[in-house]
Amino acid sequence: MEIFKDAALEVLAKKGGGELSVVDFGSGKSYLTFAVQYFLTEILKVPCRIFGLDLKKDVIEYCSRLSDELDLKNLSFAVGDIAEFGEDKKPDIIITLHACDTATDYALNYAIKKGASAILSVPCCQHEINLQLKKNKAGENPVFEPLLKYGLIKERFSALVTDAVRGELLENFGYKVQMIEFIDDEGTPKNLMIRAIKKSGLEEEAGAKKSSCKILQELGVSQTLENLLN
């Protein structure tokens, strides 16, 4: 929660106070969603609106009932696909915890296009590039051959490329990006978090003109976030 606290306080400082709007894409059983609501409301005493979205109807129904029972009027949930979500929530902060494969890309795309001030995203199951590398001839390039000849290394390399591209694209669209470990490996091996805080003024405008990543061209692959932003 310390990572979220730092981001929330930074966003509040830029806004000069007021209400925080938070969207949790792929909220699942919403442990994090409820924790964020409690932290902002009861600990920081910050007015806020929290929204959780997930594909699983039974999970969302359970979370909605629990929210009603606890009388949390600033917390709401909906069933939906991140890729098809079109509501104009105008979020200050977007969080995603283990949104699978390209679901992370759709969440980041929404955040960028809606001008979210902060993004805290923990990617999961980055299959997209790995599957493309199985079909093309990138492995014949002597530069990449050592990384692509062994299945496990290729899988990890593909995941790192995916998140590095996401980070570069976020920077190009006006965000200060950090790649951090948010939990010990003993808890989960999927502990890389993309922490992005939106810049302002000229830095943002200049960065938004760039949106391509050369490593994708060298590997002969495409990546969903880049495609969405272009």
Salt bridges, closest charged atoms under 4 A:
GLU10 OE1 - ARG195 NH2 3.57
GLU19 OE1 - ARG49 NE 2.60
GLU42 OE1 - LYS45 NZ 3.99
GLU61 OE2 - LYS57 NZ 3.99
ASP71 OD1 - LYS73 NZ 2.89
GLU87 OE1 - LYS89 NZ 3.40
ASP88 OD2 - LYS90 NZ 3.21
ASP88 OD1 - LYS114 NZ 3.56
ASP92 OD2 - LYS15 NZ 3.13
ASP105 OD1 - ARG166 NE 2.80
ASP163 OD1 - ARG166 NH1 2.81
GLU204 OE2 - LYS198 NZ 3.54
